[in-house]
Amino acid sequence: MLKKVFYTLLLICFSISYGQNTNVAFSRALQLNIRPYIKASNKAFRDQNFTEGARLFDSLVNYKLVGTQFDDFTVKNLSSKKITLSKIGKPVFIITYASWCIINKGDIPALNKIVEEQHGDLEVLVFFWGTRADL
């Protein structure tokens, strides 16, 4: 009996220390899980099972992506200045837009409110996918 307790505790300690020392990159977690998600969500939407589609998305995010470490990368801003994510030094809120997307009426006022309320504590980055002319 004591031997079983010892091995159980040893296994728990190993599991805890292993979990604390592993950082999974967001891109890797997405790469490993996106194909099954796309296949299952496409089927759900083909079947018009929107509840299942929402559940699949929530599962992907909550069980596969939350807790991953966002990849470090460098981008150029509008004035061609390079910005490296890891050098920002505070939490970053990333929003993406594209020339083919319609911006919702409330997006810009909500974004301005976040920036106003969190100025100094949060960096807001808006990534635009498209050409400079479209921007």
Secondary structure, 3 states (H helix, E strand, C coil): CHHHHHHHHHHHHHHHHHHHHCCCEHHHHHHHHHHHHHHHHHHHHHCCCHHHHHHHHHHHHHHHHCCCECCCCEEECCCCCEEEHHHCCCCEEEEEEECCCCCCCCHHHHHHHHHHHHCCCCEEEEEEECCCCCC
